[in-house]
Amino acid sequence: QVQLVESGGGLVQPGGSLKLSCAASGINLSIFAVGWYRQAPGKQRELVAANTADYRTNYADSVKGRFTISRDNAKNMVYLQMNSLKPEDTAVYYCSAGTTWPPEHYWGQGTQVTVSS
């Protein structure tokens, strides 16, 4: 059974940082593309950052220069380092994995990120 479990969300002030983690089980992440999506209230889910199995990355324009996706295949983990957070980054963040692009075959349950003073 494939599971993706996110952690690391929370409340942070504007300008702050958070690091999200995603632990995968039941799949070998080294052969999968992985991604982070987010969904804010009343909005569609959007791709924030994604990383192919050969480490090519793609970022939404709104997070370029602020967010960094990374992975540790030995630990079967995916990370999203988020810096200079803005209130508009507030959303539920989801980890995803897939063998096609964009990676949308497997999903985690989501973790809430709230940016507010």
Buried (B, 14 or more C-beta within 10 A) or exposed (E): EEEBEBEBBEEBEEEBEBEBBBBBEEBEBEEBBBBBBBBBEEEEBEBBBBBBBEEEEBBBEEBEEBBBBBBEBEEBBBBBBBBEBEEEBBBBBBBBBBEEEBBBBBBBEBBEBBBEE
